[in-house]
Amino acid sequence: MSFNLTPKTALILITSMIVFMLAQATWWIIFIAHLVDEKVDLAREYGADPETLNLIRQEEISRQIMIGLEGVFFLILIFISFWLIYQSYRKSQELKFHQQNFLMAVTHELKTPLASLNVYLDNLKSPKVAEDTKGDIYIKMKDDIRRLNGLVEDVLSAGRFDRADFIPEKESINFSSFLRERIEYLKHLASVPQLEINSDLKDNIFLSGDKKSLARAINAILENALKYAVNDHPIIDIRLKSAGQYLELSISDNGPGIAEKDLDNIFERFYRVGDEMTRKTGGTGLGLYLCREVIKAHNGKIRASSKGDGKGTTFTITLKKDSSN
């Protein structure tokens, strides 16, 4: 028989225990104060003089203060322990929720291209389908296979970062040209004719990095921007500038934005805003996590910012330039 507490129920339970312990501590303080009075009264009955009675009272008060301070210290330790246990439990429940979301997302991400491939294969077998149409089907099948391969690569990469055994194979990269290639990739990926991409890229900015992993990281940000941009007229702004020894890349969209409470969490593994049962956009919650890990492996930083609901999101990446170029 399993007993599963929600974080809210756990908080109520821990709060109740703390209140009970405080009540017990208050009762003991009152009880000990009565004991001091009883000891003084007993000494008075045996004929102790006022000076002795005062000395007994002072000694008892000092002893009770010492015991009280020790009790308060241990109470504080217990309260801190309760709070740490609650925080650990809450985080484990959040991780469980995001893992469940991840499993549901992966199932959906696998089923969609597999179902498409099944339909495409049936069409290819049909003699009624024209040869030029079969050529289009072949291209679509390649895209679905690319999606499946990307999903598998994301899961495997997440495992590598978990084991901390990812080592970038660095080479000198013209990051300006590299970004133009990523923009062409985004245009090829997009099926929205109204897509507007505004780019302002400073020429000939070089860095030393792993081209394959950086491509996956930048692609993840661009795909994220495309996914959440306004459907009828998506706008993506890409800016690359030099800032001393560093380069700064910013990618902005005109989507719904991200709530402030979620900004610190979106780079965590499996984290996606909302519930998988009601979410309309695809994804597994690994893209931004892998992006952050790739940037960290290159000793860089990534952050997200949003001005509020309906005002889009901006991702900013900072990396050190290659000084040899």
Backbone bond lengths (Angstrom), bond angles and torsions (degrees), N, CA, C in turn:
res aa  C-N    CA-C-N  psi(-1)  N-CA   C-N-CA  omega(-1)  CA-C   N-CA-C  phi
1 M - - - 1.480 - - 1.521 109.37 -
2 S 1.349 117.00 124.52 1.465 120.73 -178.48 1.519 109.85 -103.22
3 F 1.324 114.31 145.92 1.471 120.99 -179.83 1.519 106.84 -122.19
4 N 1.344 116.02 105.79 1.456 121.36 -172.76 1.522 110.24 -107.13
5 L 1.335 116.30 113.03 1.462 121.86 179.10 1.517 110.36 -92.14
6 T 1.327 115.08 141.42 1.459 118.92 169.61 1.532 107.85 -82.23
7 P 1.358 118.42 156.98 1.468 119.69 177.43 1.529 113.09 -55.44
8 K 1.341 117.48 -35.45 1.467 120.41 179.46 1.521 110.51 -66.19
9 T 1.347 116.62 -44.37 1.465 120.72 178.63 1.524 110.82 -64.09
10 A 1.345 116.23 -40.41 1.468 120.35 178.99 1.523 110.53 -62.67
11 L 1.341 116.94 -40.92 1.462 120.77 178.94 1.529 110.82 -63.95
12 I 1.334 116.77 -42.37 1.471 120.43 178.24 1.522 110.06 -62.54
13 L 1.340 116.98 -42.71 1.458 121.16 -179.30 1.526 111.19 -63.64
14 I 1.338 116.96 -45.89 1.462 120.65 -179.37 1.526 110.66 -66.20
15 T 1.342 117.03 -40.57 1.465 120.81 177.97 1.532 110.87 -62.00
16 S 1.328 116.23 -40.31 1.465 120.38 178.56 1.524 110.86 -63.70
17 M 1.339 116.55 -41.00 1.457 120.57 178.83 1.526 111.20 -64.63
18 I 1.321 116.70 -39.31 1.468 120.40 179.43 1.528 110.47 -66.52
19 V 1.346 116.39 -43.28 1.462 120.22 178.42 1.529 110.27 -61.78
20 F 1.340 116.98 -41.55 1.464 121.01 178.48 1.525 110.52 -62.60
21 M 1.335 117.52 -42.96 1.471 121.19 -179.89 1.525 110.58 -65.37
22 L 1.340 117.93 -39.23 1.460 120.68 177.76 1.540 110.47 -64.71
23 A 1.333 115.71 -39.06 1.464 119.26 177.77 1.531 110.87 -64.20
24 Q 1.343 116.00 -41.82 1.454 120.54 177.67 1.524 111.15 -62.80
25 A 1.349 116.00 -42.80 1.463 120.14 179.75 1.519 110.84 -63.32
26 T 1.343 116.87 -41.71 1.467 120.78 178.13 1.541 110.65 -61.63
27 W 1.332 115.91 -42.50 1.466 120.02 179.51 1.528 110.50 -62.45
28 W 1.340 118.18 -41.61 1.462 121.37 179.50 1.531 111.60 -65.68
29 I 1.318 117.09 -37.21 1.479 120.16 177.92 1.528 110.09 -62.11
30 I 1.348 115.51 -46.30 1.470 119.73 178.82 1.532 110.82 -63.44
31 F 1.339 116.62 -42.19 1.461 121.61 -179.57 1.531 111.31 -62.92
32 I 1.345 116.07 -43.32 1.469 120.17 -179.88 1.525 110.67 -65.84
33 A 1.346 117.68 -37.50 1.471 121.04 177.42 1.532 110.74 -61.74
34 H 1.326 116.35 -39.19 1.461 120.04 176.28 1.521 111.38 -65.33
35 L 1.339 116.96 -35.83 1.463 120.28 178.68 1.531 111.40 -63.63
36 V 1.329 115.87 -38.26 1.478 119.56 177.48 1.524 110.01 -61.22
37 D 1.345 115.79 -46.28 1.464 119.67 -179.93 1.535 111.24 -63.08
38 E 1.340 116.32 -39.88 1.462 119.94 179.87 1.524 111.63 -65.21
39 K 1.341 117.56 -38.34 1.469 120.61 179.66 1.521 110.44 -67.04
40 V 1.328 116.73 -39.88 1.470 120.36 178.83 1.530 109.92 -66.36
41 D 1.344 116.12 -42.51 1.471 119.81 178.69 1.524 111.52 -62.49
42 L 1.325 115.92 -39.09 1.467 120.11 179.24 1.533 110.74 -64.54
43 A 1.354 116.46 -42.16 1.474 120.40 178.12 1.518 110.74 -65.19
44 R 1.342 117.72 -34.55 1.461 121.33 178.68 1.528 110.27 -66.50
45 E 1.336 116.25 -39.23 1.462 120.12 179.40 1.530 111.91 -64.11
46 Y 1.320 116.03 -30.36 1.465 120.02 179.09 1.540 111.81 -86.74
47 G 1.314 116.81 8.64 1.448 120.67 172.60 1.505 116.42 87.33
48 A 1.328 118.29 22.50 1.472 120.64 178.69 1.515 109.68 -69.13
49 D 1.346 115.67 141.07 1.460 120.05 179.88 1.534 109.81 -75.19
50 P 1.349 117.96 163.52 1.477 121.73 -176.87 1.521 113.57 -56.17
51 E 1.369 116.81 -37.36 1.462 119.32 -179.34 1.530 110.63 -64.35
52 T 1.350 115.72 -41.43 1.468 120.01 178.81 1.520 110.91 -66.55
53 L 1.347 114.59 -40.99 1.470 118.19 178.42 1.527 111.63 -61.35
54 N 1.338 115.81 -40.78 1.457 120.24 179.11 1.529 110.93 -65.69
55 L 1.362 115.69 -39.59 1.466 120.55 178.41 1.535 110.64 -63.91
56 I 1.353 115.78 -43.23 1.468 120.01 178.42 1.529 110.46 -61.24
57 R 1.338 115.11 -44.46 1.461 119.31 -179.95 1.533 111.45 -60.22
58 Q 1.358 115.92 -46.46 1.468 120.25 -178.72 1.525 111.47 -63.01
59 E 1.352 116.61 -42.16 1.458 120.30 179.46 1.533 111.13 -63.47
60 E 1.338 115.35 -42.68 1.459 119.41 -179.33 1.533 111.58 -66.65
61 I 1.330 114.80 -40.69 1.473 118.93 178.44 1.522 110.46 -63.33
62 S 1.364 116.46 -43.92 1.474 120.13 178.96 1.527 110.84 -61.14
63 R 1.342 115.86 -42.03 1.460 119.72 -179.41 1.540 111.12 -66.64
64 Q 1.336 115.32 -40.35 1.455 118.92 -179.78 1.537 110.96 -68.79
65 I 1.348 116.57 -35.72 1.479 119.37 176.70 1.522 110.29 -63.15
66 M 1.363 116.06 -42.62 1.463 120.04 179.21 1.530 110.44 -61.74
67 I 1.345 115.86 -45.29 1.466 119.77 178.86 1.537 110.35 -64.43
68 G 1.340 115.52 -39.81 1.466 119.85 179.81 1.505 112.88 -63.76
69 L 1.350 116.23 -42.59 1.466 119.85 178.93 1.530 111.27 -63.64
70 E 1.338 115.76 -40.48 1.462 118.92 176.84 1.530 110.66 -62.94
71 G 1.345 114.59 -40.63 1.463 118.68 178.34 1.513 112.20 -63.53
72 V 1.353 116.42 -43.09 1.463 120.89 178.49 1.529 110.47 -61.46
73 F 1.354 116.72 -41.85 1.469 121.04 179.30 1.527 110.73 -59.06
74 F 1.345 115.83 -46.91 1.462 118.87 -179.13 1.522 111.70 -70.29
75 L 1.344 116.85 -32.82 1.464 119.16 175.37 1.527 111.12 -63.04
76 I 1.336 115.64 -42.53 1.473 119.67 178.82 1.529 110.00 -62.06
77 L 1.350 116.34 -42.51 1.466 119.69 177.60 1.525 111.19 -60.49
78 I 1.329 116.06 -41.86 1.466 119.79 179.53 1.524 110.63 -65.12
79 F 1.361 116.79 -42.64 1.464 120.21 179.27 1.529 110.52 -61.46
80 I 1.341 115.78 -44.72 1.473 119.66 179.37 1.529 110.13 -62.45
81 S 1.327 116.75 -41.40 1.470 120.51 178.62 1.519 110.97 -61.66
82 F 1.353 116.07 -44.46 1.461 119.82 178.10 1.528 110.75 -59.37
83 W 1.335 115.37 -44.49 1.469 119.38 -177.82 1.526 111.40 -65.29
84 L 1.333 117.56 -41.50 1.466 120.98 178.25 1.524 110.92 -64.79
85 I 1.333 116.54 -39.55 1.467 120.35 177.35 1.528 110.10 -62.78
86 Y 1.335 115.68 -43.29 1.467 119.46 179.51 1.525 111.07 -63.26
87 Q 1.350 116.96 -45.56 1.466 120.27 179.64 1.526 111.11 -61.15
88 S 1.335 115.97 -42.06 1.462 120.19 178.54 1.528 110.66 -63.15
89 Y 1.325 115.99 -42.37 1.466 119.93 179.24 1.524 110.72 -65.23
90 R 1.334 116.45 -43.23 1.472 120.05 -179.98 1.523 111.15 -61.39
91 K 1.340 116.67 -43.14 1.458 120.04 179.94 1.526 111.64 -66.68
92 S 1.333 115.82 -37.53 1.470 118.64 178.41 1.525 110.62 -65.38
93 Q 1.349 116.51 -36.60 1.462 120.09 178.03 1.526 110.78 -68.83
94 E 1.339 116.49 -38.57 1.464 120.16 177.17 1.526 110.17 -63.94
95 L 1.347 116.36 -43.34 1.460 120.22 179.19 1.526 109.99 -63.07
96 K 1.332 116.35 -40.24 1.467 120.18 178.16 1.524 110.39 -61.29
97 F 1.342 116.12 -42.94 1.461 120.80 179.24 1.524 110.83 -61.91
98 H 1.354 116.85 -45.00 1.458 119.88 -178.83 1.522 111.95 -70.68
99 Q 1.316 117.57 -31.96 1.458 120.15 175.90 1.534 110.47 -66.96
100 Q 1.337 116.22 -39.47 1.460 119.66 176.57 1.527 110.16 -63.65
101 N 1.345 115.72 -42.60 1.456 119.82 175.53 1.525 111.17 -59.23
102 F 1.356 115.06 -42.04 1.464 120.54 -179.43 1.529 110.75 -61.60
103 L 1.336 117.11 -45.44 1.464 120.65 -179.41 1.526 111.07 -62.86
104 M 1.336 115.74 -41.08 1.461 119.11 178.12 1.519 111.11 -66.61
105 A 1.346 116.56 -39.57 1.462 120.67 179.80 1.519 110.86 -66.39
106 V 1.339 116.30 -44.17 1.468 120.09 179.49 1.527 110.15 -62.06
107 T 1.335 116.84 -42.51 1.458 120.26 178.00 1.526 111.10 -58.03
108 H 1.340 115.22 -44.01 1.469 119.89 178.97 1.524 110.21 -66.69
109 E 1.329 117.16 -44.24 1.466 120.88 -178.04 1.527 111.54 -65.09
110 L 1.328 117.33 -28.54 1.466 120.93 177.28 1.533 111.60 -80.29
111 K 1.331 115.96 -41.16 1.454 119.37 -175.38 1.521 112.67 -67.29
112 T 1.338 117.08 -38.11 1.462 120.09 -175.27 1.530 112.36 -62.14
113 P 1.347 119.44 -55.59 1.471 118.12 178.97 1.520 113.39 -67.28
114 L 1.331 118.13 -31.90 1.459 120.27 178.50 1.531 110.90 -65.89
115 A 1.322 115.45 -41.24 1.471 119.18 176.85 1.527 110.54 -63.86
116 S 1.347 116.18 -41.25 1.464 120.30 178.84 1.522 110.93 -63.69
117 L 1.326 116.47 -44.31 1.464 120.65 179.74 1.522 111.17 -61.06
118 N 1.322 115.96 -38.35 1.456 120.25 179.03 1.535 111.10 -63.02
119 V 1.346 115.77 -43.22 1.466 120.50 178.23 1.526 110.41 -66.23
120 Y 1.332 116.59 -43.31 1.466 120.62 -179.19 1.528 111.24 -61.70
121 L 1.330 116.86 -41.43 1.457 120.58 179.64 1.531 111.28 -63.48
122 D 1.332 116.28 -40.26 1.460 119.84 176.44 1.523 111.16 -62.05
123 N 1.335 116.53 -39.63 1.463 120.52 178.86 1.526 111.86 -66.97
124 L 1.335 116.13 -38.28 1.464 119.67 179.64 1.528 111.49 -64.58
125 K 1.338 116.08 -30.81 1.464 120.08 179.96 1.528 111.93 -76.87
126 S 1.326 116.00 -20.13 1.458 119.91 -175.47 1.532 111.25 -75.26
127 P 1.324 118.50 129.08 1.476 120.73 177.36 1.522 112.60 -72.60
128 K 1.331 117.23 -12.30 1.462 120.61 -178.82 1.532 112.89 -80.64
129 V 1.324 116.74 -13.22 1.466 120.43 -178.20 1.522 109.57 -85.36
130 A 1.326 116.38 128.23 1.467 121.32 -178.28 1.523 110.58 -67.38
131 E 1.327 115.91 157.14 1.463 121.33 -176.99 1.527 112.06 -65.19
132 D 1.341 117.42 -39.21 1.470 119.01 179.19 1.529 110.81 -67.03
133 T 1.329 116.62 -34.11 1.465 120.25 175.89 1.524 110.30 -66.29
134 K 1.337 116.07 -38.35 1.464 119.64 177.30 1.529 111.21 -62.29
135 G 1.339 115.59 -33.56 1.466 118.95 176.30 1.522 111.64 -63.72
136 D 1.337 116.85 -41.11 1.470 120.76 176.69 1.528 111.03 -65.32
137 I 1.338 115.53 -39.89 1.471 119.53 178.49 1.521 110.54 -62.43
138 Y 1.322 116.08 -40.19 1.476 120.52 179.28 1.534 110.62 -59.84
139 I 1.346 116.79 -42.38 1.473 120.94 179.33 1.528 110.29 -63.68
140 K 1.335 116.24 -41.67 1.465 119.86 179.59 1.524 111.28 -66.49
141 M 1.339 115.88 -36.98 1.466 119.13 177.36 1.522 110.63 -64.17
142 K 1.320 116.16 -39.69 1.476 120.17 177.29 1.527 110.56 -62.02
143 D 1.330 117.16 -38.43 1.464 120.47 178.29 1.529 110.99 -65.21
144 D 1.325 116.89 -41.48 1.465 120.37 178.50 1.526 111.07 -64.94
145 I 1.330 116.53 -40.38 1.468 120.24 177.55 1.523 110.22 -64.53
146 R 1.338 116.33 -37.28 1.468 120.37 177.23 1.528 110.10 -62.92
147 R 1.327 117.02 -40.38 1.470 120.85 178.25 1.519 111.24 -63.46
148 L 1.336 115.50 -44.84 1.458 119.59 179.08 1.520 111.26 -63.24
149 N 1.321 115.54 -43.31 1.460 119.63 179.08 1.529 111.09 -63.78
150 G 1.331 116.85 -39.67 1.464 120.46 177.60 1.511 112.17 -63.42
151 L 1.343 117.22 -39.50 1.458 121.00 178.46 1.522 111.14 -63.37
152 V 1.339 116.37 -45.33 1.469 120.62 178.87 1.526 109.97 -62.61
153 E 1.323 116.82 -42.12 1.465 120.70 179.48 1.530 111.58 -63.07
154 D 1.329 116.78 -38.58 1.468 120.25 178.51 1.523 111.00 -62.21
155 V 1.333 116.25 -45.80 1.470 120.23 -179.03 1.530 110.62 -64.08
156 L 1.348 116.63 -43.40 1.468 120.05 179.26 1.530 111.14 -65.58
157 S 1.328 116.73 -40.56 1.471 120.20 179.73 1.513 111.54 -65.27
158 A 1.345 116.62 -38.87 1.463 119.85 177.74 1.520 110.13 -59.57
159 G 1.332 117.11 -38.90 1.466 120.86 177.22 1.511 111.87 -65.35
160 R 1.335 117.07 -38.34 1.470 120.26 179.51 1.527 110.71 -66.36
161 F 1.317 117.25 -42.07 1.461 119.76 178.73 1.523 110.84 -67.06
162 D 1.344 116.48 -34.68 1.463 120.53 176.52 1.522 111.25 -60.25
163 R 1.334 116.23 -37.78 1.467 120.59 -179.45 1.526 111.72 -86.71
164 A 1.324 116.25 -2.60 1.483 122.08 178.69 1.518 111.54 57.50
165 D 1.355 116.53 36.86 1.463 118.25 179.39 1.534 112.32 -113.09
166 F 1.363 115.81 21.49 1.460 119.19 176.54 1.528 109.33 -88.96
167 I 1.311 116.05 122.67 1.468 121.98 177.89 1.529 107.62 -123.14
168 P 1.339 118.94 115.10 1.464 120.76 -178.55 1.528 111.70 -62.52
169 E 1.334 116.04 136.15 1.466 121.73 173.62 1.529 107.08 -92.52
170 K 1.318 115.46 92.78 1.464 120.49 -168.23 1.529 112.51 -82.05
171 E 1.334 113.22 146.02 1.459 122.92 173.69 1.523 107.17 -148.67
172 S 1.312 116.42 164.71 1.459 119.72 178.25 1.526 109.23 -76.43
173 I 1.335 116.23 127.06 1.466 121.87 -175.74 1.523 109.55 -125.12
174 N 1.323 115.84 130.77 1.461 120.29 169.27 1.528 106.56 -77.21
175 F 1.310 115.91 96.21 1.461 120.27 -171.72 1.525 111.72 -66.19
176 S 1.310 118.23 -28.69 1.465 121.58 178.19 1.522 110.47 -64.58
177 S 1.337 116.59 -48.64 1.473 120.80 177.71 1.524 110.29 -66.70
178 F 1.319 115.56 -38.51 1.463 121.37 179.04 1.532 110.47 -58.33
179 L 1.337 117.47 -42.45 1.467 120.76 179.65 1.522 111.79 -67.56
180 R 1.318 117.02 -36.07 1.471 119.55 177.48 1.528 110.28 -63.08
181 E 1.323 116.78 -35.57 1.472 120.15 175.34 1.527 110.63 -65.62
182 R 1.349 116.31 -39.53 1.471 119.75 179.02 1.528 110.64 -65.87
183 I 1.337 117.60 -34.53 1.467 121.09 179.20 1.524 109.99 -67.69
184 E 1.337 116.91 -40.31 1.466 120.54 176.46 1.524 110.38 -63.53
185 Y 1.309 115.73 -38.28 1.473 120.25 176.48 1.525 109.87 -60.85
186 L 1.340 116.80 -42.48 1.468 120.95 -179.92 1.522 110.69 -64.06
187 K 1.328 117.18 -40.71 1.468 120.47 179.23 1.525 110.38 -63.54
188 H 1.328 115.97 -39.82 1.469 120.06 178.54 1.531 110.49 -66.40
189 L 1.335 115.36 -36.04 1.464 120.46 -176.94 1.518 111.51 -72.33
190 A 1.320 117.00 -34.23 1.467 121.87 -173.50 1.517 111.12 -73.09
191 S 1.328 114.91 138.94 1.470 121.11 176.08 1.525 110.43 -110.92
192 V 1.340 115.74 13.56 1.465 121.20 -177.52 1.528 108.99 -103.82
193 P 1.331 118.18 112.40 1.470 120.15 -177.37 1.525 113.34 -65.07
194 Q 1.348 117.09 -24.18 1.471 120.11 -177.81 1.527 112.76 -85.51
195 L 1.338 117.39 6.32 1.461 120.28 -178.48 1.531 110.33 -59.37
196 E 1.336 114.53 128.78 1.472 120.79 178.44 1.525 108.72 -117.69
197 I 1.333 115.99 118.09 1.467 121.58 179.02 1.523 108.38 -113.66
198 N 1.315 116.07 116.83 1.463 122.13 176.46 1.518 108.46 -104.85
199 S 1.315 116.59 119.95 1.463 119.64 -177.80 1.524 110.72 -124.94
200 D 1.309 114.78 140.28 1.463 122.81 175.74 1.527 106.29 -136.61
201 L 1.339 116.08 93.48 1.461 121.55 -172.56 1.523 110.21 -115.20
202 K 1.310 115.05 121.27 1.467 119.62 175.23 1.529 108.51 -68.69
203 D 1.336 115.62 134.01 1.468 120.32 -175.44 1.527 112.17 -74.79
204 N 1.337 113.40 154.34 1.471 123.41 170.16 1.530 114.00 53.72
205 I 1.306 115.64 48.05 1.467 120.84 169.90 1.533 107.31 -98.76
206 F 1.315 115.88 121.27 1.466 121.43 -175.92 1.533 110.43 -109.16
207 L 1.316 114.28 151.56 1.465 120.30 169.95 1.520 108.80 -145.70
208 S 1.324 114.85 162.82 1.457 121.06 176.25 1.522 107.64 -101.44
209 G 1.346 116.78 115.20 1.458 118.64 -175.38 1.512 113.28 -162.19
210 D 1.306 114.08 175.20 1.460 123.09 177.75 1.534 107.27 -88.24
211 K 1.318 116.16 108.16 1.460 120.70 -171.79 1.525 112.17 -63.00
212 K 1.339 117.07 -40.13 1.465 120.63 -177.00 1.523 111.17 -66.34
213 S 1.336 116.55 -47.33 1.479 118.90 -177.60 1.528 111.16 -71.02
214 L 1.337 117.64 -35.78 1.463 120.12 177.26 1.527 110.79 -65.46
215 A 1.345 116.23 -36.44 1.465 119.80 177.82 1.527 109.88 -62.28
216 R 1.321 116.82 -42.77 1.465 120.01 179.22 1.530 110.81 -65.12
217 A 1.334 116.77 -38.36 1.463 120.59 -179.41 1.530 110.86 -66.16
218 I 1.348 116.83 -48.30 1.472 120.37 -179.15 1.521 109.89 -66.76
219 N 1.337 116.56 -40.02 1.467 119.56 177.68 1.533 111.07 -59.08
220 A 1.332 116.19 -39.59 1.467 120.02 -179.84 1.523 110.84 -61.37
221 I 1.335 117.11 -41.81 1.472 120.68 179.14 1.524 110.30 -67.57
222 L 1.332 116.71 -44.25 1.468 120.26 -179.11 1.533 111.16 -65.06
223 E 1.333 116.91 -42.65 1.456 120.38 178.80 1.528 110.52 -65.08
224 N 1.324 116.02 -36.55 1.458 120.41 177.02 1.528 110.55 -64.32
225 A 1.341 116.70 -43.08 1.466 120.89 178.69 1.526 110.74 -63.07
226 L 1.337 116.48 -42.19 1.466 120.60 179.64 1.528 110.54 -66.02
227 K 1.323 116.57 -39.15 1.463 122.08 -176.62 1.531 111.38 -64.05
228 Y 1.344 116.33 -38.78 1.464 119.69 -173.22 1.523 113.79 -103.62
229 A 1.340 117.16 -0.06 1.461 119.15 177.32 1.530 109.47 -68.92
230 V 1.332 115.96 162.05 1.465 120.99 -179.43 1.525 109.53 -60.15
231 N 1.319 116.56 128.13 1.467 121.36 -171.37 1.531 113.86 -61.17
232 D 1.352 117.68 -44.61 1.464 119.67 -174.28 1.528 112.48 -75.57
233 H 1.328 117.27 -25.88 1.474 119.91 178.07 1.529 109.78 -151.73
234 P 1.328 116.72 74.72 1.478 119.08 -179.12 1.522 111.61 -69.28
235 I 1.331 114.72 132.92 1.471 120.73 178.54 1.523 108.16 -123.56
236 I 1.326 116.23 127.83 1.458 122.02 178.64 1.519 108.33 -125.96
237 D 1.317 116.40 123.96 1.470 122.52 178.85 1.521 108.96 -106.42
238 I 1.329 116.07 128.85 1.467 121.94 -179.12 1.525 108.22 -124.39
239 R 1.326 115.84 123.25 1.454 121.14 -177.97 1.530 110.02 -128.06
240 L 1.318 116.06 133.92 1.467 121.68 175.83 1.517 108.18 -128.97
241 K 1.334 115.56 124.05 1.456 119.15 178.75 1.518 110.36 -138.92
242 S 1.321 114.67 162.30 1.464 121.28 177.99 1.525 108.59 -96.44
243 A 1.336 115.90 137.44 1.463 121.36 179.34 1.528 108.34 -134.65
244 G 1.316 115.69 80.57 1.470 120.26 -178.15 1.516 111.18 67.90
245 Q 1.334 116.34 -122.11 1.459 121.06 179.31 1.528 112.36 -81.49
246 Y 1.320 116.88 -1.13 1.455 120.62 -174.00 1.528 111.42 -120.82
247 L 1.313 115.09 159.71 1.455 121.71 170.02 1.521 107.12 -109.85
248 E 1.325 115.99 151.21 1.468 120.97 179.50 1.519 108.93 -129.88
249 L 1.312 115.10 119.43 1.461 122.10 179.12 1.518 108.95 -111.21
250 S 1.321 117.45 128.82 1.466 121.23 176.60 1.526 108.85 -124.63
251 I 1.315 115.39 136.28 1.467 122.63 178.98 1.522 107.19 -127.99
252 S 1.322 116.64 118.88 1.468 121.69 -176.09 1.520 110.23 -120.58
253 D 1.336 116.01 150.46 1.464 121.35 174.21 1.517 109.14 -128.20
254 N 1.325 116.11 169.98 1.462 121.13 178.79 1.530 110.74 -108.06
255 G 1.343 115.06 34.97 1.463 121.14 -177.63 1.509 113.63 -82.63
256 P 1.327 116.58 -161.50 1.470 121.31 -173.95 1.520 114.32 -74.13
257 G 1.337 118.02 -11.03 1.457 120.14 -178.24 1.521 111.59 82.05
258 I 1.318 115.70 176.66 1.462 122.26 -178.33 1.523 108.60 -127.89
259 A 1.325 116.36 133.47 1.468 120.81 178.60 1.523 109.99 -63.58
260 E 1.327 115.96 147.88 1.465 121.05 -176.74 1.528 111.75 -58.01
261 K 1.331 116.70 -35.93 1.466 120.02 -178.43 1.523 112.49 -67.00
262 D 1.345 117.46 -19.96 1.456 120.89 -178.84 1.521 113.34 -97.67
263 L 1.329 117.82 -13.56 1.467 120.51 -174.42 1.525 112.73 -60.74
264 D 1.338 117.31 -36.49 1.459 120.35 -178.75 1.526 112.88 -78.32
265 N 1.335 116.55 -11.42 1.464 119.58 -173.00 1.522 114.48 -108.11
266 I 1.325 117.95 -15.99 1.462 119.69 -170.55 1.529 113.44 -65.65
267 F 1.351 117.14 -17.17 1.467 119.37 178.18 1.530 112.12 -92.01
268 E 1.337 116.52 0.92 1.457 119.20 178.54 1.527 110.40 -78.88
269 R 1.322 115.35 150.00 1.459 120.75 -178.93 1.529 110.52 -61.96
270 F 1.331 116.43 135.03 1.466 126.42 178.62 1.528 113.53 73.55
271 Y 1.347 118.36 -6.33 1.466 118.64 -172.75 1.525 110.38 -77.05
272 R 1.327 115.08 128.12 1.455 121.70 170.80 1.516 107.50 -139.71
273 V 1.315 116.67 142.67 1.454 121.29 -178.98 1.523 108.89 -70.43
274 G 1.336 116.11 128.32 1.458 119.85 177.05 1.506 112.52 95.03
275 D 1.339 114.54 -168.19 1.461 122.57 -176.32 1.523 109.17 -112.94
276 E 1.325 115.99 139.77 1.460 120.95 -177.36 1.527 112.04 -62.78
277 M 1.343 116.69 -25.44 1.457 119.98 -178.77 1.534 111.99 -71.03
278 T 1.340 116.99 -27.63 1.465 120.42 -175.91 1.521 112.91 -112.71
279 R 1.325 118.17 -5.20 1.460 121.60 -176.59 1.522 111.17 -72.39
280 K 1.325 116.15 139.84 1.466 120.87 -179.12 1.528 112.18 -99.69
281 T 1.311 118.49 -18.53 1.463 121.54 -178.95 1.517 110.38 -96.97
282 G 1.337 115.21 147.88 1.457 120.43 -179.99 1.519 111.73 -81.57
283 G 1.331 115.12 176.97 1.462 120.08 179.35 1.512 111.48 131.20
284 T 1.339 115.70 164.51 1.464 120.42 -176.79 1.524 113.35 -116.65
285 G 1.323 118.65 -9.62 1.459 119.93 -176.57 1.518 112.72 84.51
286 L 1.342 116.97 12.50 1.469 120.42 179.41 1.529 112.34 -106.43
287 G 1.331 117.29 -22.46 1.461 120.35 -173.64 1.515 114.18 -57.16
288 L 1.336 116.75 -53.18 1.465 120.33 -177.80 1.530 111.05 -70.85
289 Y 1.328 116.91 -32.83 1.471 120.45 175.56 1.525 110.19 -61.28
290 L 1.332 116.94 -48.09 1.466 120.72 179.99 1.527 110.44 -64.90
291 C 1.328 116.15 -37.35 1.462 120.12 178.01 1.526 110.56 -60.08
292 R 1.333 116.34 -47.78 1.468 119.94 178.78 1.524 111.39 -60.10
293 E 1.335 116.94 -42.75 1.457 120.17 -177.83 1.530 111.50 -66.57
294 V 1.332 117.22 -38.28 1.472 121.01 177.67 1.528 110.17 -64.17
295 I 1.343 115.57 -45.41 1.468 119.71 179.91 1.530 110.47 -63.54
296 K 1.336 117.16 -41.34 1.476 120.96 177.21 1.521 110.91 -62.17
297 A 1.340 116.48 -39.43 1.465 120.00 179.75 1.523 111.65 -65.09
298 H 1.335 116.85 -20.75 1.472 121.93 175.87 1.531 111.28 -98.94
299 N 1.339 116.22 16.63 1.473 122.60 179.15 1.532 112.01 59.15
300 G 1.318 115.41 33.69 1.457 120.14 178.45 1.514 111.85 -111.31
301 K 1.323 115.86 -176.37 1.465 121.69 179.87 1.518 109.54 -133.60
302 I 1.326 115.31 148.95 1.456 121.43 174.66 1.522 108.61 -135.04
303 R 1.306 117.16 140.89 1.461 121.18 177.82 1.525 108.95 -144.01
304 A 1.311 114.88 157.12 1.459 121.20 178.21 1.518 108.94 -120.21
305 S 1.316 115.67 145.12 1.467 120.27 177.86 1.524 108.39 -142.08
306 S 1.324 115.06 151.07 1.455 121.04 178.72 1.519 108.72 -149.52
307 K 1.325 116.21 136.96 1.459 120.45 -177.48 1.526 112.90 -84.93
308 G 1.311 116.17 -2.48 1.462 117.95 177.70 1.509 112.21 136.40
309 D 1.317 115.25 -178.20 1.454 122.02 -176.13 1.524 111.20 -60.91
310 G 1.347 116.12 125.59 1.454 121.46 177.74 1.511 115.12 80.16
311 K 1.348 117.78 6.36 1.472 120.47 -176.37 1.523 112.78 -111.64
312 G 1.338 116.95 17.08 1.450 120.25 172.95 1.516 114.18 76.96
313 T 1.327 114.36 178.95 1.463 122.36 -178.25 1.515 109.27 -134.01
314 T 1.316 116.27 144.65 1.467 121.98 176.70 1.522 109.29 -122.71
315 F 1.325 116.22 128.09 1.464 122.08 173.28 1.525 107.74 -105.91
316 T 1.325 114.96 129.94 1.466 120.35 -178.83 1.534 109.39 -120.73
317 I 1.333 115.45 125.64 1.465 122.42 -179.48 1.525 108.96 -115.04
318 T 1.316 116.07 131.19 1.465 121.78 177.39 1.516 108.68 -118.90
319 L 1.345 116.69 125.63 1.463 122.36 179.56 1.517 109.51 -135.65
320 K 1.317 116.02 152.07 1.458 119.82 178.88 1.521 109.99 -78.92
321 K 1.320 115.97 136.55 1.469 120.95 -179.85 1.521 110.53 -77.24
322 D 1.317 114.53 160.42 1.459 121.04 175.06 1.523 107.89 -83.68
323 S 1.324 116.46 111.34 1.476 121.10 -175.40 1.519 112.88 -72.87
324 S 1.338 117.66 -13.30 1.465 119.95 -176.86 1.523 112.36 -78.83
325 N 1.350 116.57 -7.89 1.470 120.15 -179.78 1.538 110.66 -112.34
